[in-house]
Amino acid sequence: MYNLPMGINIKRSDVCEAIRDASQLSGHTQTDVVGIAVMRYLEDFDQESRKEEAQQLLDTLWASIDSKGITLDTDELYDAQGLPA
């Protein structure tokens, strides 16, 4: 497989207009505007994936704790004045 640069033909006039507007407002080229937007999209996607993975891990841990009958009581962690016991 070859990784050759190639152009993108955007057929949606609203998207083309938004790219032009963003380019004019930012001072970046249209190519840079698209590149920045795509990189930010991928970063957001990656962050969302990591959040989902963390949530799945927490769910698994809580299920394991529950299945073993372990109780987590914060009252045991602090004394009457709210300081660590």
PDB file of N, CA, C and O in Angstrom, chain B, residues numbered from 101:
ATOM      1  N   MET B 101       0.833  -1.166   0.000  1.00  0.00           N
ATOM      2  CA  MET B 101       0.000   0.000   0.000  1.00  0.00           C
ATOM      3  C   MET B 101       0.886   1.241   0.000  1.00  0.00           C
ATOM      4  O   MET B 101       1.877   1.303   0.728  1.00  0.00           O
ATOM      5  N   TYR B 102       0.538   2.195  -0.792  1.00  0.00           N
ATOM      6  CA  TYR B 102       1.317   3.411  -0.923  1.00  0.00           C
ATOM      7  C   TYR B 102       0.630   4.561  -0.195  1.00  0.00           C
ATOM      8  O   TYR B 102      -0.593   4.698  -0.238  1.00  0.00           O
ATOM      9  N   ASN B 103       1.419   5.370   0.463  1.00  0.00           N
ATOM     10  CA  ASN B 103       0.892   6.561   1.128  1.00  0.00           C
ATOM     11  C   ASN B 103       1.268   7.783   0.303  1.00  0.00           C
ATOM     12  O   ASN B 103       2.241   8.473   0.604  1.00  0.00           O
ATOM     13  N   LEU B 104       0.505   8.035  -0.712  1.00  0.00           N
ATOM     14  CA  LEU B 104       0.757   9.179  -1.571  1.00  0.00           C
ATOM     15  C   LEU B 104      -0.172  10.318  -1.190  1.00  0.00           C
ATOM     16  O   LEU B 104      -1.341  10.092  -0.879  1.00  0.00           O
ATOM     17  N   PRO B 105       0.350  11.562  -1.214  1.00  0.00           N
ATOM     18  CA  PRO B 105      -0.543  12.686  -0.934  1.00  0.00           C
ATOM     19  C   PRO B 105      -1.616  12.780  -2.006  1.00  0.00           C
ATOM     20  O   PRO B 105      -1.364  12.557  -3.190  1.00  0.00           O
ATOM     21  N   MET B 106      -2.792  13.109  -1.569  1.00  0.00           N
ATOM     22  CA  MET B 106      -3.872  13.255  -2.538  1.00  0.00           C
ATOM     23  C   MET B 106      -4.808  14.363  -2.089  1.00  0.00           C
ATOM     24  O   MET B 106      -4.928  14.650  -0.898  1.00  0.00           O
ATOM     25  N   GLY B 107      -5.457  14.968  -3.039  1.00  0.00           N
ATOM     26  CA  GLY B 107      -6.396  16.027  -2.722  1.00  0.00           C
ATOM     27  C   GLY B 107      -7.711  15.470  -2.233  1.00  0.00           C
ATOM     28  O   GLY B 107      -8.046  14.306  -2.455  1.00  0.00           O
ATOM     29  N   ILE B 108      -8.432  16.320  -1.571  1.00  0.00           N
ATOM     30  CA  ILE B 108      -9.772  15.965  -1.105  1.00  0.00           C
ATOM     31  C   ILE B 108     -10.742  16.879  -1.832  1.00  0.00           C
ATOM     32  O   ILE B 108     -10.545  18.092  -1.899  1.00  0.00           O
ATOM     33  N   ASN B 109     -11.767  16.291  -2.364  1.00  0.00           N
ATOM     34  CA  ASN B 109     -12.785  17.058  -3.064  1.00  0.00           C
ATOM     35  C   ASN B 109     -14.004  17.138  -2.157  1.00  0.00           C
ATOM     36  O   ASN B 109     -14.723  16.154  -1.979  1.00  0.00           O
ATOM     37  N   ILE B 110     -14.232  18.319  -1.583  1.00  0.00           N
ATOM     38  CA  ILE B 110     -15.352  18.519  -0.672  1.00  0.00           C
ATOM     39  C   ILE B 110     -16.510  19.084  -1.481  1.00  0.00           C
ATOM     40  O   ILE B 110     -16.408  20.171  -2.051  1.00  0.00           O
ATOM     41  N   LYS B 111     -17.599  18.348  -1.527  1.00  0.00           N
ATOM     42  CA  LYS B 111     -18.731  18.721  -2.371  1.00  0.00           C
ATOM     43  C   LYS B 111     -19.826  19.482  -1.633  1.00  0.00           C
ATOM     44  O   LYS B 111     -20.774  19.959  -2.257  1.00  0.00           O
ATOM     45  N   ARG B 112     -19.708  19.601  -0.323  1.00  0.00           N
ATOM     46  CA  ARG B 112     -20.721  20.327   0.442  1.00  0.00           C
ATOM     47  C   ARG B 112     -20.327  21.794   0.528  1.00  0.00           C
ATOM     48  O   ARG B 112     -19.300  22.142   1.111  1.00  0.00           O
ATOM     49  N   SER B 113     -21.151  22.642  -0.054  1.00  0.00           N
ATOM     50  CA  SER B 113     -20.828  24.070  -0.097  1.00  0.00           C
ATOM     51  C   SER B 113     -20.770  24.689   1.294  1.00  0.00           C
ATOM     52  O   SER B 113     -19.985  25.610   1.522  1.00  0.00           O
ATOM     53  N   ASP B 114     -21.592  24.197   2.239  1.00  0.00           N
ATOM     54  CA  ASP B 114     -21.564  24.755   3.591  1.00  0.00           C
ATOM     55  C   ASP B 114     -20.241  24.457   4.292  1.00  0.00           C
ATOM     56  O   ASP B 114     -19.734  25.276   5.058  1.00  0.00           O
ATOM     57  N   VAL B 115     -19.694  23.283   4.023  1.00  0.00           N
ATOM     58  CA  VAL B 115     -18.412  22.912   4.618  1.00  0.00           C
ATOM     59  C   VAL B 115     -17.292  23.738   3.991  1.00  0.00           C
ATOM     60  O   VAL B 115     -16.405  24.220   4.694  1.00  0.00           O
ATOM     61  N   CYS B 116     -17.334  23.898   2.683  1.00  0.00           N
ATOM     62  CA  CYS B 116     -16.324  24.718   2.001  1.00  0.00           C
ATOM     63  C   CYS B 116     -16.352  26.150   2.525  1.00  0.00           C
ATOM     64  O   CYS B 116     -15.304  26.756   2.751  1.00  0.00           O
ATOM     65  N   GLU B 117     -17.538  26.678   2.714  1.00  0.00           N
ATOM     66  CA  GLU B 117     -17.673  28.045   3.221  1.00  0.00           C
ATOM     67  C   GLU B 117     -17.134  28.152   4.644  1.00  0.00           C
ATOM     68  O   GLU B 117     -16.460  29.124   4.985  1.00  0.00           O
ATOM     69  N   ALA B 118     -17.428  27.167   5.463  1.00  0.00           N
ATOM     70  CA  ALA B 118     -16.936  27.170   6.845  1.00  0.00           C
ATOM     71  C   ALA B 118     -15.412  27.103   6.878  1.00  0.00           C
ATOM     72  O   ALA B 118     -14.777  27.759   7.703  1.00  0.00           O
ATOM     73  N   ILE B 119     -14.829  26.314   5.986  1.00  0.00           N
ATOM     74  CA  ILE B 119     -13.373  26.215   5.914  1.00  0.00           C
ATOM     75  C   ILE B 119     -12.782  27.557   5.503  1.00  0.00           C
ATOM     76  O   ILE B 119     -11.796  28.011   6.084  1.00  0.00           O
ATOM     77  N   ARG B 120     -13.379  28.187   4.506  1.00  0.00           N
ATOM     78  CA  ARG B 120     -12.895  29.508   4.067  1.00  0.00           C
ATOM     79  C   ARG B 120     -12.998  30.524   5.201  1.00  0.00           C
ATOM     80  O   ARG B 120     -12.065  31.288   5.448  1.00  0.00           O
ATOM     81  N   ASP B 121     -14.146  30.526   5.890  1.00  0.00           N
ATOM     82  CA  ASP B 121     -14.340  31.464   7.000  1.00  0.00           C
ATOM     83  C   ASP B 121     -13.313  31.233   8.107  1.00  0.00           C
ATOM     84  O   ASP B 121     -12.714  32.181   8.615  1.00  0.00           O
ATOM     85  N   ALA B 122     -13.116  29.982   8.473  1.00  0.00           N
ATOM     86  CA  ALA B 122     -12.151  29.651   9.526  1.00  0.00           C
ATOM     87  C   ALA B 122     -10.740  30.055   9.104  1.00  0.00           C
ATOM     88  O   ALA B 122      -9.953  30.525   9.926  1.00  0.00           O
ATOM     89  N   SER B 123     -10.430  29.874   7.852  1.00  0.00           N
ATOM     90  CA  SER B 123      -9.118  30.250   7.331  1.00  0.00           C
ATOM     91  C   SER B 123      -8.908  31.753   7.426  1.00  0.00           C
ATOM     92  O   SER B 123      -7.855  32.215   7.865  1.00  0.00           O
ATOM     93  N   GLN B 124      -9.910  32.509   7.015  1.00  0.00           N
ATOM     94  CA  GLN B 124      -9.804  33.966   7.063  1.00  0.00           C
ATOM     95  C   GLN B 124      -9.722  34.474   8.500  1.00  0.00           C
ATOM     96  O   GLN B 124      -8.933  35.370   8.799  1.00  0.00           O
ATOM     97  N   LEU B 125     -10.531  33.908   9.386  1.00  0.00           N
ATOM     98  CA  LEU B 125     -10.535  34.347  10.777  1.00  0.00           C
ATOM     99  C   LEU B 125      -9.231  34.006  11.500  1.00  0.00           C
ATOM    100  O   LEU B 125      -8.742  34.791  12.312  1.00  0.00           O
ATOM    101  N   SER B 126      -8.676  32.838  11.202  1.00  0.00           N
ATOM    102  CA  SER B 126      -7.504  32.366  11.929  1.00  0.00           C
ATOM    103  C   SER B 126      -6.183  32.787  11.306  1.00  0.00           C
ATOM    104  O   SER B 126      -5.158  32.845  11.985  1.00  0.00           O
ATOM    105  N   GLY B 127      -6.212  33.079  10.007  1.00  0.00           N
ATOM    106  CA  GLY B 127      -4.960  33.377   9.316  1.00  0.00           C
ATOM    107  C   GLY B 127      -4.230  32.134   8.857  1.00  0.00           C
ATOM    108  O   GLY B 127      -3.149  32.228   8.275  1.00  0.00           O
ATOM    109  N   HIS B 128      -4.806  30.968   9.109  1.00  0.00           N
ATOM    110  CA  HIS B 128      -4.217  29.705   8.651  1.00  0.00           C
ATOM    111  C   HIS B 128      -4.692  29.423   7.231  1.00  0.00           C
ATOM    112  O   HIS B 128      -5.700  29.965   6.777  1.00  0.00           O
ATOM    113  N   THR B 129      -3.955  28.573   6.545  1.00  0.00           N
ATOM    114  CA  THR B 129      -4.408  28.135   5.233  1.00  0.00           C
ATOM    115  C   THR B 129      -5.622  27.239   5.403  1.00  0.00           C
ATOM    116  O   THR B 129      -5.879  26.732   6.495  1.00  0.00           O
ATOM    117  N   GLN B 130      -6.365  27.044   4.330  1.00  0.00           N
ATOM    118  CA  GLN B 130      -7.526  26.152   4.388  1.00  0.00           C
ATOM    119  C   GLN B 130      -7.083  24.734   4.751  1.00  0.00           C
ATOM    120  O   GLN B 130      -7.764  24.038   5.504  1.00  0.00           O
ATOM    121  N   THR B 131      -5.944  24.314   4.212  1.00  0.00           N
ATOM    122  CA  THR B 131      -5.428  22.977   4.530  1.00  0.00           C
ATOM    123  C   THR B 131      -5.116  22.863   6.017  1.00  0.00           C
ATOM    124  O   THR B 131      -5.446  21.862   6.652  1.00  0.00           O
ATOM    125  N   ASP B 132      -4.471  23.904   6.573  1.00  0.00           N
ATOM    126  CA  ASP B 132      -4.158  23.874   8.004  1.00  0.00           C
ATOM    127  C   ASP B 132      -5.418  23.857   8.856  1.00  0.00           C
ATOM    128  O   ASP B 132      -5.472  23.160   9.869  1.00  0.00           O
ATOM    129  N   VAL B 133      -6.436  24.621   8.453  1.00  0.00           N
ATOM    130  CA  VAL B 133      -7.703  24.649   9.193  1.00  0.00           C
ATOM    131  C   VAL B 133      -8.313  23.252   9.236  1.00  0.00           C
ATOM    132  O   VAL B 133      -8.755  22.796  10.290  1.00  0.00           O
ATOM    133  N   VAL B 134      -8.336  22.583   8.106  1.00  0.00           N
ATOM    134  CA  VAL B 134      -8.886  21.221   8.069  1.00  0.00           C
ATOM    135  C   VAL B 134      -8.017  20.290   8.913  1.00  0.00           C
ATOM    136  O   VAL B 134      -8.538  19.468   9.667  1.00  0.00           O
ATOM    137  N   GLY B 135      -6.698  20.416   8.788  1.00  0.00           N
ATOM    138  CA  GLY B 135      -5.790  19.564   9.563  1.00  0.00           C
ATOM    139  C   GLY B 135      -5.966  19.746  11.057  1.00  0.00           C
ATOM    140  O   GLY B 135      -6.021  18.770  11.805  1.00  0.00           O
ATOM    141  N   ILE B 136      -6.053  20.995  11.492  1.00  0.00           N
ATOM    142  CA  ILE B 136      -6.240  21.282  12.918  1.00  0.00           C
ATOM    143  C   ILE B 136      -7.564  20.696  13.404  1.00  0.00           C
ATOM    144  O   ILE B 136      -7.629  20.081  14.469  1.00  0.00           O
ATOM    145  N   ALA B 137      -8.612  20.894  12.615  1.00  0.00           N
ATOM    146  CA  ALA B 137      -9.931  20.377  13.011  1.00  0.00           C
ATOM    147  C   ALA B 137      -9.921  18.857  13.130  1.00  0.00           C
ATOM    148  O   ALA B 137     -10.485  18.301  14.072  1.00  0.00           O
ATOM    149  N   VAL B 138      -9.289  18.193  12.187  1.00  0.00           N
ATOM    150  CA  VAL B 138      -9.241  16.723  12.214  1.00  0.00           C
ATOM    151  C   VAL B 138      -8.419  16.245  13.405  1.00  0.00           C
ATOM    152  O   VAL B 138      -8.810  15.291  14.078  1.00  0.00           O
ATOM    153  N   MET B 139      -7.292  16.887  13.674  1.00  0.00           N
ATOM    154  CA  MET B 139      -6.456  16.486  14.816  1.00  0.00           C
ATOM    155  C   MET B 139      -7.219  16.681  16.131  1.00  0.00           C
ATOM    156  O   MET B 139      -7.148  15.830  17.017  1.00  0.00           O
ATOM    157  N   ARG B 140      -7.944  17.788  16.263  1.00  0.00           N
ATOM    158  CA  ARG B 140      -8.733  18.014  17.482  1.00  0.00           C
ATOM    159  C   ARG B 140      -9.841  16.976  17.612  1.00  0.00           C
ATOM    160  O   ARG B 140     -10.130  16.497  18.709  1.00  0.00           O
ATOM    161  N   TYR B 141     -10.453  16.635  16.497  1.00  0.00           N
ATOM    162  CA  TYR B 141     -11.498  15.606  16.512  1.00  0.00           C
ATOM    163  C   TYR B 141     -10.916  14.281  16.997  1.00  0.00           C
ATOM    164  O   TYR B 141     -11.520  13.598  17.825  1.00  0.00           O
ATOM    165  N   LEU B 142      -9.753  13.923  16.484  1.00  0.00           N
ATOM    166  CA  LEU B 142      -9.130  12.659  16.889  1.00  0.00           C
ATOM    167  C   LEU B 142      -8.730  12.683  18.360  1.00  0.00           C
ATOM    168  O   LEU B 142      -8.858  11.673  19.051  1.00  0.00           O
ATOM    169  N   GLU B 143      -8.245  13.831  18.846  1.00  0.00           N
ATOM    170  CA  GLU B 143      -7.903  13.950  20.265  1.00  0.00           C
ATOM    171  C   GLU B 143      -9.148  13.769  21.134  1.00  0.00           C
ATOM    172  O   GLU B 143      -9.109  13.064  22.142  1.00  0.00           O
ATOM    173  N   ASP B 144     -10.247  14.405  20.742  1.00  0.00           N
ATOM    174  CA  ASP B 144     -11.503  14.261  21.482  1.00  0.00           C
ATOM    175  C   ASP B 144     -11.970  12.818  21.474  1.00  0.00           C
ATOM    176  O   ASP B 144     -12.420  12.298  22.496  1.00  0.00           O
ATOM    177  N   PHE B 145     -11.866  12.176  20.332  1.00  0.00           N
ATOM    178  CA  PHE B 145     -12.273  10.780  20.204  1.00  0.00           C
ATOM    179  C   PHE B 145     -11.422   9.902  21.111  1.00  0.00           C
ATOM    180  O   PHE B 145     -11.940   9.009  21.782  1.00  0.00           O
ATOM    181  N   ASP B 146     -10.099  10.159  21.132  1.00  0.00           N
ATOM    182  CA  ASP B 146      -9.191   9.383  21.965  1.00  0.00           C
ATOM    183  C   ASP B 146      -9.508   9.583  23.438  1.00  0.00           C
ATOM    184  O   ASP B 146      -9.492   8.623  24.208  1.00  0.00           O
ATOM    185  N   GLN B 147      -9.799  10.826  23.844  1.00  0.00           N
ATOM    186  CA  GLN B 147     -10.149  11.098  25.237  1.00  0.00           C
ATOM    187  C   GLN B 147     -11.434  10.378  25.631  1.00  0.00           C
ATOM    188  O   GLN B 147     -11.539   9.836  26.731  1.00  0.00           O
ATOM    189  N   GLU B 148     -12.401  10.377  24.731  1.00  0.00           N
ATOM    190  CA  GLU B 148     -13.669   9.697  25.022  1.00  0.00           C
ATOM    191  C   GLU B 148     -13.437   8.197  25.169  1.00  0.00           C
ATOM    192  O   GLU B 148     -14.032   7.561  26.039  1.00  0.00           O
ATOM    193  N   SER B 149     -12.575   7.626  24.325  1.00  0.00           N
ATOM    194  CA  SER B 149     -12.261   6.198  24.421  1.00  0.00           C
ATOM    195  C   SER B 149     -11.613   5.878  25.756  1.00  0.00           C
ATOM    196  O   SER B 149     -11.930   4.865  26.379  1.00  0.00           O
ATOM    197  N   ARG B 150     -10.695   6.749  26.200  1.00  0.00           N
ATOM    198  CA  ARG B 150     -10.031   6.513  27.486  1.00  0.00           C
ATOM    199  C   ARG B 150     -11.017   6.630  28.641  1.00  0.00           C
ATOM    200  O   ARG B 150     -10.917   5.885  29.615  1.00  0.00           O
ATOM    201  N   LYS B 151     -11.973   7.560  28.544  1.00  0.00           N
ATOM    202  CA  LYS B 151     -12.995   7.674  29.584  1.00  0.00           C
ATOM    203  C   LYS B 151     -13.831   6.403  29.655  1.00  0.00           C
ATOM    204  O   LYS B 151     -14.131   5.908  30.741  1.00  0.00           O
ATOM    205  N   GLU B 152     -14.204   5.880  28.495  1.00  0.00           N
ATOM    206  CA  GLU B 152     -15.004   4.654  28.457  1.00  0.00           C
ATOM    207  C   GLU B 152     -14.224   3.484  29.037  1.00  0.00           C
ATOM    208  O   GLU B 152     -14.784   2.671  29.772  1.00  0.00           O
ATOM    209  N   GLU B 153     -12.929   3.390  28.713  1.00  0.00           N
ATOM    210  CA  GLU B 153     -12.102   2.309  29.256  1.00  0.00           C
ATOM    211  C   GLU B 153     -11.992   2.429  30.771  1.00  0.00           C
ATOM    212  O   GLU B 153     -12.070   1.425  31.479  1.00  0.00           O
ATOM    213  N   ALA B 154     -11.813   3.647  31.272  1.00  0.00           N
ATOM    214  CA  ALA B 154     -11.718   3.852  32.713  1.00  0.00           C
ATOM    215  C   ALA B 154     -13.027   3.480  33.399  1.00  0.00           C
ATOM    216  O   ALA B 154     -13.022   2.861  34.463  1.00  0.00           O
ATOM    217  N   GLN B 155     -14.145   3.857  32.789  1.00  0.00           N
ATOM    218  CA  GLN B 155     -15.441   3.520  33.373  1.00  0.00           C
ATOM    219  C   GLN B 155     -15.645   2.010  33.401  1.00  0.00           C
ATOM    220  O   GLN B 155     -16.161   1.473  34.382  1.00  0.00           O
ATOM    221  N   GLN B 156     -15.247   1.325  32.340  1.00  0.00           N
ATOM    222  CA  GLN B 156     -15.368  -0.136  32.305  1.00  0.00           C
ATOM    223  C   GLN B 156     -14.510  -0.770  33.393  1.00  0.00           C
ATOM    224  O   GLN B 156     -14.932  -1.730  34.038  1.00  0.00           O
ATOM    225  N   LEU B 157     -13.309  -0.238  33.599  1.00  0.00           N
ATOM    226  CA  LEU B 157     -12.437  -0.755  34.648  1.00  0.00           C
ATOM    227  C   LEU B 157     -13.057  -0.549  36.020  1.00  0.00           C
ATOM    228  O   LEU B 157     -13.044  -1.457  36.851  1.00  0.00           O
ATOM    229  N   LEU B 158     -13.598   0.636  36.262  1.00  0.00           N
ATOM    230  CA  LEU B 158     -14.256   0.899  37.542  1.00  0.00           C
ATOM    231  C   LEU B 158     -15.460  -0.014  37.750  1.00  0.00           C
ATOM    232  O   LEU B 158     -15.661  -0.541  38.844  1.00  0.00           O
ATOM    233  N   ASP B 159     -16.252  -0.200  36.710  1.00  0.00           N
ATOM    234  CA  ASP B 159     -17.408  -1.098  36.808  1.00  0.00           C
ATOM    235  C   ASP B 159     -16.974  -2.513  37.163  1.00  0.00           C
ATOM    236  O   ASP B 159     -17.607  -3.177  37.983  1.00  0.00           O
ATOM    237  N   THR B 160     -15.898  -2.968  36.543  1.00  0.00           N
ATOM    238  CA  THR B 160     -15.366  -4.309  36.815  1.00  0.00           C
ATOM    239  C   THR B 160     -14.885  -4.410  38.260  1.00  0.00           C
ATOM    240  O   THR B 160     -15.151  -5.399  38.943  1.00  0.00           O
ATOM    241  N   LEU B 161     -14.175  -3.380  38.716  1.00  0.00           N
ATOM    242  CA  LEU B 161     -13.680  -3.390  40.097  1.00  0.00           C
ATOM    243  C   LEU B 161     -14.824  -3.401  41.101  1.00  0.00           C
ATOM    244  O   LEU B 161     -14.803  -4.169  42.063  1.00  0.00           O
ATOM    245  N   TRP B 162     -15.831  -2.544  40.877  1.00  0.00           N
ATOM    246  CA  TRP B 162     -16.973  -2.513  41.789  1.00  0.00           C
ATOM    247  C   TRP B 162     -17.721  -3.839  41.789  1.00  0.00           C
ATOM    248  O   TRP B 162     -18.166  -4.299  42.841  1.00  0.00           O
ATOM    249  N   ALA B 163     -17.861  -4.453  40.626  1.00  0.00           N
ATOM    250  CA  ALA B 163     -18.543  -5.748  40.549  1.00  0.00           C
ATOM    251  C   ALA B 163     -17.757  -6.791  41.334  1.00  0.00           C
ATOM    252  O   ALA B 163     -18.347  -7.620  42.027  1.00  0.00           O
ATOM    253  N   SER B 164     -16.441  -6.757  41.230  1.00  0.00           N
ATOM    254  CA  SER B 164     -15.599  -7.698  41.965  1.00  0.00           C
ATOM    255  C   SER B 164     -15.720  -7.476  43.470  1.00  0.00           C
ATOM    256  O   SER B 164     -15.811  -8.431  44.242  1.00  0.00           O
ATOM    257  N   ILE B 165     -15.719  -6.217  43.875  1.00  0.00           N
ATOM    258  CA  ILE B 165     -15.863  -5.900  45.299  1.00  0.00           C
ATOM    259  C   ILE B 165     -17.221  -6.372  45.808  1.00  0.00           C
ATOM    260  O   ILE B 165     -17.314  -6.986  46.871  1.00  0.00           O
ATOM    261  N   ASP B 166     -18.268  -6.082  45.046  1.00  0.00           N
ATOM    262  CA  ASP B 166     -19.614  -6.499  45.447  1.00  0.00           C
ATOM    263  C   ASP B 166     -19.733  -8.017  45.525  1.00  0.00           C
ATOM    264  O   ASP B 166     -20.348  -8.541  46.454  1.00  0.00           O
ATOM    265  N   SER B 167     -19.155  -8.726  44.566  1.00  0.00           N
ATOM    266  CA  SER B 167     -19.285 -10.182  44.528  1.00  0.00           C
ATOM    267  C   SER B 167     -18.577 -10.851  45.705  1.00  0.00           C
ATOM    268  O   SER B 167     -18.939 -11.959  46.100  1.00  0.00           O
ATOM    269  N   LYS B 168     -17.572 -10.181  46.265  1.00  0.00           N
ATOM    270  CA  LYS B 168     -16.835 -10.729  47.396  1.00  0.00           C
ATOM    271  C   LYS B 168     -17.425 -10.291  48.729  1.00  0.00           C
ATOM    272  O   LYS B 168     -16.931 -10.670  49.791  1.00  0.00           O
ATOM    273  N   GLY B 169     -18.488  -9.490  48.666  1.00  0.00           N
ATOM    274  CA  GLY B 169     -19.139  -9.047  49.897  1.00  0.00           C
ATOM    275  C   GLY B 169     -18.338  -8.019  50.676  1.00  0.00           C
ATOM    276  O   GLY B 169     -18.570  -7.825  51.870  1.00  0.00           O
ATOM    277  N   ILE B 170     -17.422  -7.374  50.030  1.00  0.00           N
ATOM    278  CA  ILE B 170     -16.599  -6.365  50.699  1.00  0.00           C
ATOM    279  C   ILE B 170     -17.410  -5.068  50.789  1.00  0.00           C
ATOM    280  O   ILE B 170     -18.017  -4.625  49.815  1.00  0.00           O
ATOM    281  N   THR B 171     -17.401  -4.481  51.975  1.00  0.00           N
ATOM    282  CA  THR B 171     -18.074  -3.192  52.126  1.00  0.00           C
ATOM    283  C   THR B 171     -17.019  -2.117  52.343  1.00  0.00           C
ATOM    284  O   THR B 171     -16.020  -2.322  53.033  1.00  0.00           O
ATOM    285  N   LEU B 172     -17.263  -1.012  51.755  1.00  0.00           N
ATOM    286  CA  LEU B 172     -16.357   0.124  51.914  1.00  0.00           C
ATOM    287  C   LEU B 172     -17.114   1.203  52.674  1.00  0.00           C
ATOM    288  O   LEU B 172     -18.039   1.825  52.153  1.00  0.00           O
ATOM    289  N   ASP B 173     -16.700   1.406  53.910  1.00  0.00           N
ATOM    290  CA  ASP B 173     -17.386   2.355  54.771  1.00  0.00           C
ATOM    291  C   ASP B 173     -16.417   3.470  55.136  1.00  0.00           C
ATOM    292  O   ASP B 173     -15.422   3.237  55.823  1.00  0.00           O
ATOM    293  N   THR B 174     -16.706   4.667  54.681  1.00  0.00           N
ATOM    294  CA  THR B 174     -15.798   5.791  54.947  1.00  0.00           C
ATOM    295  C   THR B 174     -15.777   6.175  56.420  1.00  0.00           C
ATOM    296  O   THR B 174     -14.849   6.847  56.868  1.00  0.00           O
ATOM    297  N   ASP B 175     -16.780   5.761  57.174  1.00  0.00           N
ATOM    298  CA  ASP B 175     -16.782   6.060  58.607  1.00  0.00           C
ATOM    299  C   ASP B 175     -15.577   5.446  59.303  1.00  0.00           C
ATOM    300  O   ASP B 175     -15.107   5.970  60.313  1.00  0.00           O
ATOM    301  N   GLU B 176     -15.081   4.346  58.772  1.00  0.00           N
ATOM    302  CA  GLU B 176     -13.917   3.690  59.356  1.00  0.00           C
ATOM    303  C   GLU B 176     -12.621   4.426  59.026  1.00  0.00           C
ATOM    304  O   GLU B 176     -11.599   4.200  59.672  1.00  0.00           O
ATOM    305  N   LEU B 177     -12.656   5.288  58.045  1.00  0.00           N
ATOM    306  CA  LEU B 177     -11.448   5.984  57.619  1.00  0.00           C
ATOM    307  C   LEU B 177     -11.182   7.260  58.414  1.00  0.00           C
ATOM    308  O   LEU B 177     -10.045   7.730  58.467  1.00  0.00           O
ATOM    309  N   TYR B 178     -12.217   7.819  59.031  1.00  0.00           N
ATOM    310  CA  TYR B 178     -12.084   9.108  59.709  1.00  0.00           C
ATOM    311  C   TYR B 178     -12.598   9.021  61.143  1.00  0.00           C
ATOM    312  O   TYR B 178     -13.509   8.250  61.445  1.00  0.00           O
ATOM    313  N   ASP B 179     -11.996   9.831  62.025  1.00  0.00           N
ATOM    314  CA  ASP B 179     -12.476   9.875  63.399  1.00  0.00           C
ATOM    315  C   ASP B 179     -13.621  10.864  63.533  1.00  0.00           C
ATOM    316  O   ASP B 179     -14.091  11.404  62.532  1.00  0.00           O
ATOM    317  N   ALA B 180     -14.073  11.106  64.746  1.00  0.00           N
ATOM    318  CA  ALA B 180     -15.232  11.969  64.994  1.00  0.00           C
ATOM    319  C   ALA B 180     -14.985  13.427  64.544  1.00  0.00           C
ATOM    320  O   ALA B 180     -15.935  14.153  64.249  1.00  0.00           O
ATOM    321  N   GLN B 181     -13.716  13.846  64.493  1.00  0.00           N
ATOM    322  CA  GLN B 181     -13.407  15.203  64.075  1.00  0.00           C
ATOM    323  C   GLN B 181     -13.181  15.309  62.559  1.00  0.00           C
ATOM    324  O   GLN B 181     -12.873  16.384  62.046  1.00  0.00           O
ATOM    325  N   GLY B 182     -13.338  14.185  61.851  1.00  0.00           N
ATOM    326  CA  GLY B 182     -13.166  14.185  60.399  1.00  0.00           C
ATOM    327  C   GLY B 182     -11.721  14.034  59.952  1.00  0.00           C
ATOM    328  O   GLY B 182     -11.397  14.254  58.785  1.00  0.00           O
ATOM    329  N   LEU B 183     -10.856  13.659  60.886  1.00  0.00           N
ATOM    330  CA  LEU B 183      -9.443  13.450  60.554  1.00  0.00           C
ATOM    331  C   LEU B 183      -9.194  11.982  60.244  1.00  0.00           C
ATOM    332  O   LEU B 183      -9.933  11.118  60.715  1.00  0.00           O
ATOM    333  N   PRO B 184      -8.172  11.692  59.466  1.00  0.00           N
ATOM    334  CA  PRO B 184      -7.892  10.284  59.168  1.00  0.00           C
ATOM    335  C   PRO B 184      -7.672   9.490  60.449  1.00  0.00           C
ATOM    336  O   PRO B 184      -6.965   9.922  61.360  1.00  0.00           O
ATOM    337  N   ALA B 185      -8.300   8.315  60.493  1.00  0.00           N
ATOM    338  CA  ALA B 185      -8.204   7.469  61.694  1.00  0.00           C
ATOM    339  C   ALA B 185      -6.864   6.780  61.768  1.00  0.00           C
ATOM    340  O   ALA B 185      -6.608   6.030  62.710  1.00  0.00           O
TER     341      ALA B 185
END
